[in-house]
């Protein structure tokens, strides 16, 4: 199990980014959460098997079709025992 926290900068709110991440996380069996930040960025945490977590990190670099991703900051964290995926 691994955990990654991402902060996605650009036009990432109001484009179904969080729901796109949630649906893909559920398909991959990855737990965590995604939330819009007051500064216009999107923040998320992914926890699970390395292959699934890395697939979600890669998705954050592209985003859904209406998103315009400028930059993605990724950091490693210790797994926290997340269960399921939530949109905050």
QUIZIZI-V257251 format. One record per residue. RES is the residue in one small letter. SS is DSSP state (alpha for helix, beta for strand, coil for the rest). NEAR is the number of other C-alpha atoms within 12 Angstrom. Layout:
res={RES;RES}
ss={SS;SS}
near={NEAR;NEAR}
//
This chain:
res={x;x;x;x;x;x;x;x;x;x;x;x;x;x;x;x;x;x;x;x;x;x;x;x;x;x;x;x;x;x;x;x;x;x;x;x;x;x;x;x;x;x;x;x;x;x;x;x;x;x;x;x;x;x;x;x;x;x;x;x;x;x;x;x;x;x;x;x;x;x;x;x;x;x;x;x;x;x;x;x;x;x;x;x;x;x;x;x}
ss={coil;beta;beta;beta;beta;beta;beta;beta;beta;beta;beta;coil;coil;coil;coil;coil;alpha;alpha;alpha;alpha;alpha;alpha;alpha;alpha;alpha;alpha;alpha;alpha;coil;coil;beta;beta;beta;beta;beta;beta;coil;coil;coil;coil;coil;beta;beta;beta;beta;beta;beta;beta;coil;alpha;alpha;alpha;alpha;alpha;alpha;alpha;alpha;alpha;alpha;alpha;alpha;alpha;coil;coil;coil;coil;coil;beta;beta;beta;beta;beta;beta;beta;beta;beta;beta;coil;coil;coil;coil;coil;coil;coil;beta;beta;beta;coil}
near={22;25;31;38;31;35;29;38;29;28;25;36;28;21;20;22;36;35;26;29;43;30;25;28;36;24;17;24;26;37;37;38;33;36;30;27;19;10;15;18;29;40;34;40;44;49;38;31;20;21;20;27;35;29;25;42;34;24;28;42;28;25;33;24;17;16;26;23;27;19;22;28;23;24;19;20;17;16;22;19;18;21;18;22;30;23;23;16}
//
